[in-house]
Structure formats: C-alpha cells, structure tokens
C-alpha cells in the first residue's frame, strides 16, 4: 500500500512538472524572437524640392552622400555651367543623405517618393510616377522632366529603387 501511495505521489509530481515546464517552452519564441525574422521599418524623409522641369532627362534614382556630389547634381539639374549662379539647398551631409528621382522626359507626367522601407538589408525607395499625380498637362505640349529631391537620415545600407 505504501508503494502505491509513493507511486501515486511520483506520478502527481511528474504531471505537475510537465504542466509547469511545457508552457515555458511554448512561450520561448515570445521571449527570444526568431533571429531570421525580418522586421521592416518605414523611414521618415522630407522633401527638398519637387517639380516638372529638370535638365536631367533620363528616368533614374540617385543617392547623394557628399556635398560636392550634391552641388554637381544640382548644377546638372538646373542646366548651369558654373557653380556661382545656382546655390543648392543646404543639407547636413554629416547626418543626412539625399535621394533624387527623375521621371525622364515626357509631355505629361509626374513623380513622387511614396515611402522608404528599411528591411534590414536595404533601403527600399518606392516611387510612383504617372499622369494621375498632376492636375493638368503642360498646355503648350512641351516636354516636362519631373523630379523630386528628398533628404533622410544617412545610412550605409544599399538603396534599391522601385519605380512604378
């Protein structure tokens, strides 16, 4: 009889241990998330300049991380030959970088950076272009070359453009 009581107590202790340990193991993923899991973060940015007339006539996205690159791009954008008659907007390149997007040469179009997502490996820049973003076409039918310049926190991650 004593042996039956000890066996019953042993079984009860084992059942209690299983019930106590099992939930801890079930919640381990909440305490220690999967290290392979990718968390996407939307990156804030602000506009520097946007318009319909640029002398850069090819569709492209550019990343500018240095002051001299910024001055050179701004000069090309305005179509000026010297650096004295076109002062680029000030950007603190010690903390910021510039992203420039150009829609290319069209008679009726526009371009807009919609969002930037950091997926852990890259900064993904999502760009929308098309006729629905502007109110009216260029009345004289001349070509437009839409552009947008934005600034955001400097990053060493590669930038991937998703032009829509």
N, C-alpha and C positions, 0 to 999 in steps of 0.2 A: 504494500500500500504506500509506503514511504517513497518507494521508487516511482510509483505512478504520479505522486504529487510533485516530485522533483522533475519528472519528465514534462508534466503539465506546466510547471513554472518555467522551465527551459524553453518550451515552445512559445510561451507567452512573451518571454524576454526576446526571443528571436523575431517574433512577429512585430513587437514594438520597435526593435532596431530597424527592421526593414521599412516600417512605416515612417520612421524618423529620417532615415538616410535617403530613401527614394525621392521625396520631394526636393531635397537639396540638390541632388543630381539633375532633376528635371529642370531646375531654375538656373543651372550653371551658365547657360547661354545668355541669360539676362545680366549676370554679373560680369562675365567675360565674353563680350561680343566676338563674333567670328572675325578674325583678323583679315580675311579675304573680302569681307563685305565692303562695297564701295558706297560712300556717302557723298552725294552730290550737293554742292553748296552754290547758291546763286550769289554772284559777286556784284556789289554795288559799283556804279560808274556814274559819271556826269558828262554832259555834253560840253564841248569846247566851241564847236561851230558846225553848222549844217546848212546845206543849200543845194541849188540846182546848177551852178556854174563853177566848173573847175577846169583847169588846163590838163588835168590827168584824165585821159580819155579811154583808159582800159579798165575793165572790171577787175578789182583786186582788193585784198585786205592786207594791211601793213601794220607791223608792230614797231614802235619807236621808243627806244630806251635811253637815248643820249641827246643832249641839247643840240649838238651840231647836226645830227640826223633830222631833228625836228625843224631847224631853220632851213635846211636844204629841201625837205619835203614841202614846207610852207611856201618857199620860193617857187618850186615847180608847180604847186597847186595854183598859185596866183599868176604864174607865167612871167615872172620878173627875172631880169638878168643879174641884178646885183642885190646885195643884202641891205641896202640903205633905204629903199622905199617900201619895204614890206616887213613890218615888225610882227613876228609870230606871237600869239598869246603866250603868256608866261606859264610854264609848267615846272614844278619842282621835281626834276628827274632823280633826285636822291631818294624820293619816296614814291614817285608816280611813274607811270608809263602811258603812252598814247597809243590808241588803236585808231587807224584810219581806214574807212571803207569807201570805195568808189564803185558806182554802178556802171561806169563806162559811158560812151556817147550814145544818146537816144534822142528822139524828138518828144517823148512823153514818158517820164519815169520818175522814180524817187528811190531813196534808200534809207534804211533805219536799222540801227543796232537794237534788237529787241531784248536780248538778255545775254548774260555771260555765266556759264556754269563751270565750276571747278569740280572735276570728277575724281580728283586725287592725283591724276597723272598729267592732265592737260587743262588749259583754259579753253573752253568751247564757246566761240562767239557766234551767236545766231543772228543772222542778218536777213531782213526782209526787204525785197525790192519789188517794184512794180508800179503800175499806174494808179492803183487804188489809194496810194498814200498822199497824193497831192490833189488839190481842188480843181485845177484846170490845166489844160495843156499850154505850152508856150504858144502864144497867139500867132506869132509870125511863122511858126513851124520850124524855127531854127533848132538846132540840136541843144540838148541840155546834158550836162555831165554831173549827175547828183553825187553828193559826198556827205560824209559825216565824220567828225573827229570827236573822240571821247577820251576821257582820262580815268584811270583806275589805279589801285594800289599796285606797285611794282611787283612782278613775280618772275621767277626763273623758270617756271613751267612753260613748255611749248604751247603755242597758241594755234588752235585749229579753227578755221573759219567754215561756217555752214551757211553758204549763200543760197537763199531761197529765190 
